[in-house]
Amino acid sequence: MSFDFNGKKVLVTGAGKGIGRAIAIALNEAGCKVYALSRTKSTLDTLVAEHPKIVPILADVSNWDDTRRKLEDLEPLNGLVNNAGILGESCSAVDCPRDEIIKILDINLLGAINCAQLVAKKMIDAKVKGSIVNISSVAGIGACYSYLPYNVSKAGLDMVTKQFALELGPYQIRVNSVNPATVVTPMVTNLKNTAKGLTSQTPMGRVAKVEEVVWPVLYLLSDYSSMVTGQLHPVDGGLLSNIAVKYDFSK
Ligand SMILES: NC(=O)c1ccc[n+]([C@@H]2O[C@H](COP(=O)([O-])OP(=O)(O)OC[C@H]3O[C@@H](n4cnc5c(N)ncnc54)[C@H](OP(=O)(O)O)[C@@H]3O)[C@@H](O)[C@H]2O)c1
């Protein structure tokens, strides 16, 4: 699949591993200038060693002020991918501790709002027609067991998509969510039976490959989606179309 991002500049958060790393690499290979933000230096070091044109930014998006400081001198960008996110610990909704809820919301929700504010303001000032893609989850659309903070964070992120799309539309800045089901990345490799449980509920009978999330993201960043904004895009092999969705991730 080929996209042309020559002359474009995009910031990808959570670019050290998994989906974010794959998006950063695909954009770089499509001619884009990529700013890759992540919180662990070693993963950024290997990314830049493999792809020297990528510009690393070491930051933890849960640190609001520090992230602002690290992004404030960035040039105006054409795109942002809010991908940084963590799943957190498995816990029943009634037992989930406040600290765990705050920790997940700080990264998955407030971190994305902070980056979107910064990047969008620069787009508005420079009169750039931009695109922001929030990597949400099917868990933001339908409840699933054991991960209350994560699911709430992704539902909130989907409203961030709609709210920013509403307010940025007049500036020709588009905002969309991509909502994967299970994708094989370091985030999910420790979850027991996840693939088995979810594939049994998925019409297509399998989990997603990382590139099957990357392609929709590149489409949403590109001009091929120039009238698409404020939308959620499940990448789930039909999982959400199945009313029997019921799976306990913790088992
Ligand atoms: N994999 C799935 O099945 C799946 C399904 C639906 C949605 N998603 C979403 O897709 C996104 C990427 O997931 P993934 O599976 O690729 O995860 P991953 O393999 O764990 O990679 C996440 C990357 O984000 C970085 N990161 C985490 N917290 C950060 C923070 N506070 N500040 C900066 N960087 C941070 C991580 O850094 P470290 O190297 O320090 O950990 C890592 O490089 C997440 O938002 C996730 O919720 C994933």
The ligand as a Tripos MOL2 file, in Angstrom:
@<TRIPOS>MOLECULE
LIG
   48    52     1     0     0
SMALL
NO_CHARGES

@<TRIPOS>ATOM
      1 N1         -2.3740   -3.6610   21.0870 N.am      1 LIG1
      2 C1         -3.7010   -3.6730   21.1100 C.2       1 LIG1
      3 O1         -4.3240   -4.7410   21.1000 O.2       1 LIG1
      4 C2         -4.4710   -2.3840   21.1250 C.ar      1 LIG1
      5 C3         -5.8550   -2.4500   20.9030 C.ar      1 LIG1
      6 C4         -6.5950   -1.2830   20.8950 C.ar      1 LIG1
      7 C5         -5.9550   -0.0770   21.1070 C.ar      1 LIG1
      8 N2         -4.6170   -0.0440   21.3240 N.ar      1 LIG1
      9 C6         -4.0110    1.2580   21.5660 C.3       1 LIG1
     10 O2         -2.9500    1.4640   20.6760 O.3       1 LIG1
     11 C7         -1.9700    2.3030   21.2900 C.3       1 LIG1
     12 C8         -0.6090    1.6260   21.1620 C.3       1 LIG1
     13 O3         -0.6840    0.3650   21.7900 O.3       1 LIG1
     14 P1          0.4360   -0.7480   21.5890 P.3       1 LIG1
     15 O4         -0.2490   -2.0530   21.6580 O.co2     1 LIG1
     16 O5          1.2930   -0.4270   20.4310 O.co2     1 LIG1
     17 O6          1.2340   -0.5390   22.9550 O.3       1 LIG1
     18 P2          2.7660   -0.8490   23.3220 P.3       1 LIG1
     19 O7          3.2780   -1.9540   22.4700 O.co2     1 LIG1
     20 O8          2.8080   -1.0020   24.7920 O.co2     1 LIG1
     21 O9          3.5090    0.5050   22.8980 O.3       1 LIG1
     22 C9          3.1060    1.7130   23.4880 C.3       1 LIG1
     23 C10         4.1740    2.7490   23.3120 C.3       1 LIG1
     24 O10         3.6920    3.9710   23.9450 O.3       1 LIG1
     25 C11         4.7000    4.4060   24.8670 C.3       1 LIG1
     26 N3          4.0920    5.0740   26.0010 N.ar      1 LIG1
     27 C12         3.3050    4.5390   26.9620 C.ar      1 LIG1
     28 N4          2.9950    5.4540   27.8770 N.ar      1 LIG1
     29 C13         3.6180    6.5920   27.5040 C.ar      1 LIG1
     30 C14         3.7110    7.8710   28.0740 C.ar      1 LIG1
     31 N5          3.1260    8.1570   29.2360 N.pl3     1 LIG1
     32 N6          4.4090    8.8230   27.4190 N.ar      1 LIG1
     33 C15         5.0340    8.5490   26.2640 C.ar      1 LIG1
     34 N7          5.0050    7.3240   25.6910 N.ar      1 LIG1
     35 C16         4.3060    6.3680   26.3060 C.ar      1 LIG1
     36 C17         5.3800    3.1280   25.3110 C.3       1 LIG1
     37 O11         6.6150    3.4430   25.9010 O.3       1 LIG1
     38 P3          7.4220    2.3460   26.7890 P.3       1 LIG1
     39 O12         8.3890    1.7410   25.8100 O.co2     1 LIG1
     40 O13         8.0600    3.1460   27.8620 O.co2     1 LIG1
     41 O14         6.4490    1.3520   27.3250 O.co2     1 LIG1
     42 C18         5.4780    2.3620   24.0010 C.3       1 LIG1
     43 O15         6.5680    2.8100   23.2350 O.3       1 LIG1
     44 C19        -2.4280    2.5100   22.7270 C.3       1 LIG1
     45 O16        -3.0590    3.7480   22.8680 O.3       1 LIG1
     46 C20        -3.3980    1.3720   22.9410 C.3       1 LIG1
     47 O17        -4.3630    1.6830   23.9210 O.3       1 LIG1
     48 C21        -3.8560   -1.1670   21.3370 C.ar      1 LIG1
@<TRIPOS>BOND
     1     1     2 1
     2     2     3 2
     3     2     4 1
     4     4     5 ar
     5     4    48 ar
     6     5     6 ar
     7     6     7 ar
     8     7     8 ar
     9     8     9 1
    10     8    48 ar
    11     9    10 1
    12     9    46 1
    13    10    11 1
    14    11    12 1
    15    11    44 1
    16    12    13 1
    17    13    14 1
    18    14    15 2
    19    14    16 1
    20    14    17 1
    21    17    18 1
    22    18    19 2
    23    18    20 1
    24    18    21 1
    25    21    22 1
    26    22    23 1
    27    23    24 1
    28    23    42 1
    29    24    25 1
    30    25    26 1
    31    25    36 1
    32    26    27 ar
    33    26    35 ar
    34    27    28 ar
    35    28    29 ar
    36    29    30 ar
    37    29    35 ar
    38    30    31 1
    39    30    32 ar
    40    32    33 ar
    41    33    34 ar
    42    34    35 ar
    43    36    37 1
    44    36    42 1
    45    37    38 1
    46    38    39 2
    47    38    40 1
    48    38    41 1
    49    42    43 1
    50    44    45 1
    51    44    46 1
    52    46    47 1
@<TRIPOS>SUBSTRUCTURE
     1 LIG1         1 GROUP 0 **** ****
